[in-house]
Amino acid sequence: MEGGDAAAQLAAKMRRDGLPESVVRQFCHYYGLLVQQQAGYIPSAEAQPVEHLPALAALDERCAALGRALLDKVVIWKLNGGLGAGMGMHGAKSALSAKGPLSFLDIAARQVLAQRRISGARLPLVLMESCHNRRSASPIDDYGDLAQDLPLRLWQHRVPKVCADTLLPVSWPEDPEKEWCPPGHGDLYTALASSGALAQMLAAGYEYAFVANADNLGAVCEPRILGYMAQRGLAFLMEVALRTPADRKGGHLARRSDGRLMLREAAQCPPDETHLFQDAARYRYFNTNNLWIHLPSLQALLDAQGGALRLPLIRNLKTVDPLDPSSPQVYHLETAIGAALELFARAEALLVPRSRFIPVKTTNDLLLLWSDAYQLTPSYRLRLSGCGVGFEGTAPPVVDLDPRYYRCVHELQAHFPAGVPSLRNCRQFKVTGEVYFGRHVSLKGTIHIINERPSPLVIPDGVVLTGEVRVAQPRPRWVECPTDGTAGIYVYPWVG
């Protein structure tokens, strides 16, 4: 079938779903790029490394004072579309427990309320919600004291999935909802325009927005950055952090041939240049997705581009049923919110410490957050609490759990039934094989637990571990499994 006929089918499907014309036009633009086999690749020759950037640590009290004076003109946007599918979840990741009984959204709401009390500023909180979240309740609904002059929610649009073989709209009668997908968080700009939310914010006197992922509890509104942005007259500011080998697969900052900064995601890298993309010494900075936007400048750009920003295409290859790898392959046509960096004439990036980037993408991250390596301050900010060997209070421990046993949230909970070990004096914690942990276990320095047996290993209550613990051919004793009194388990005979 000709691409034009397929595009007409896709557009008709979107109109039947009630989507605004700006969204239909935007999607058809990206579909045209797909048909033309423009995969959205950005070669390294067009994405030059960025050498040096200004740093948050160098901003002075003048920036802070100016920022505090402008806080009443700031809206806080949280991107709340993450589903945590990589951790075996089906609902919103932000509803997970983050610290004790508090979810990510609980903490985000309390951070905003604390900053309102301290500053006296309005600081409204607006959640950018995925279409997948419409069916689920949210902890944020319990916060009646979040009263504000803006709606609490802004709903992301949805767009059709495209069959990878035929480039036709995918059909999945057994679950028609799976025929749709979110168009990436770059859709925020279109949603702001089509819903009238941006016009409402400007009419209420708001001039700036601070944007961050809902699962990044290190992302709090920082007056020094706001003051720097106003001082420089910027329309867009991206917070970046120094890349490490652990960040090699994430989007990085680069510079276009015309000198403008740009964001390049992994899906935009040509396959034969993956080694260059992942070189943290070449591309030194990654996008934290903490962004600052001057709202009048955004409105002007949207007006100039017909109500939807022409961001670079990200073509993601998936399966129509995310939980069934044998289901047909489809394309998700997406955009990234940070890609607007290259569209604004006055846009910069600012180097920030890792303390402003505490994401939870895997159960490794979740276990670290649950542990005593992080503490909540009275204003609900996360603070590293470690003071042991190699910790130095500036970098969290590195957690690496065997994905065969700990990939999903329910698996993580099952293997730590009595609570998470103490990590405040730990530098690196790695588990290979299946291990259950008892109560009040402490980890110090670098610890690697290796269970090479087919049966699980149980770490007893109160054990302090350091170095390497390898269990290959033990002479174990048989005891009842602590998680199931009807079964037995081999336990390594600990000494002392």
C-alpha positions, 0 to 999 in steps of 0.5 A: 500500500502506498505511504499516502494511503497508510497515512490517511488511515492513520490520520482517520484513526486519530481523528476517530479517537478525538485527537487534536489536529495539531497532534494529527499533523505532527504524527503525519510529519513523523510518519512521512519521515518513517516512510522516507526511511529517515530513521532519525539517525544523527551521525557522530559527524553531526554531533560533535563533543562538548568540551566545557560547560558552566557549573552549578557549583560556580553560581554565586549568591547573586544568582540565588537571590535573583532566583528566590525573587522569581520563584513565584513565577515558576511552575513545577512540571513532573513527567509522570508517564513511566510505567516501570515495565522493565521492573515487571510493573503494570502501573505508574512507577511513581506510585511505588514505595520510595522511602518507607511508606512514601511513594515517589509522588508522596515525596514530590508533593511534600518537597513542593509543599515544604518549598512553598512554606519556606519561600512563600511562593505559589510553586504549582505542581503539574503532572504530565500524565501518560494515557496509561495512567487514566485507569489507576488511582494516584497518591497525589489525589490525597494531597488536598493542601496542594491547592493551586491556581492551575490544574494538577494534571496535564494529559499526554496524547496517544498515537497509533503504533505502526506495523514494522513490516507494512508501515500500516496502522497495527491491528490487535483485536484481542486488546485494541488499547495495545494499538496505541502508545505515548508519543514520548515526553516531547509531546508535553509541548503539544499538550500544553498548546492544544489543552490551553494549559500554557495560555492559562499559565501565562495569564496567571503570571507564570514565566518559567517552568522547571521540568523533571521526571517523577522518579528523580527525587533529586530534582528539586527547584533550585533558585540558583539555576533560576537566577542564572537563567534569568541573568543570562536571558535564556529561553531553555536550560538543560541540567547535565551531569558527567557521564560514567560508563554506567551512563553509556546507553543514555542520551548525551549532549552534543554540538551541531555544526552551527554551534547549537547544543543538541541532545542525541538519544541511543535510538538516534545513533547509527548502529555502526557508531554505537562505540562512539556513542557510548564513549564517556570520554568523548561525550562527557555530559548526559541529560538528566532531564531536569529542564528549565523553560522560559514560557513566553519564549515557548509560546512564541516558538509554538506559534511559529511552528503551528502549535507543535514543535518539530523535534527530531524523530526517535523511531523505537522498535517494540512488540505490539504486546510489550509482555509478549516478545513473540507478538508482531513488531511495531514502531513507536514514533516518539520525541524527547522533551530535551530535544527542544534544546536545539530549537531555541536561539538562547539555550544552554546547558549547566553542569550539576552534581549527581545529587540532582539526578537520582533516577529509578530505572531498575531494581538496583536503583530501587534497592539503593533508594530503599536503603539507609544510603539515602535519608530524607531531610525535614524538607523531604530532600534526599541526602546521602548518609554514607561515611564509610570506606570509599563512600566520601559522601558524594557518590552512592554505592553501586548496586548490581543484582543478578537480573535472573532473580532480582529484575522485578519488584516482587522478586526484589521484595521476596529476596529481602523479606526482613528489610534491605541491608545497611549500605551507608558504609558500602561502595559496591554491592554485587550479587551473582546467583540467588541469595536471600537476606536476613534481618539487620545485615550490614555491607561494608566497602566492596562486597560481591556475593557469589552463589554458584549452587543451584539452591539459594543461599541465605544470609543470616540475621546480623551478619556484617559482610565485606570483600568476596563471599563465594559459595561453590561446594559447601557442606551445608545444613538443611533448615526450613526456608524463612519465606515458606515454612513447608520447604527446606533450604541449604544454608552456608555454615557461617562462622563467627 
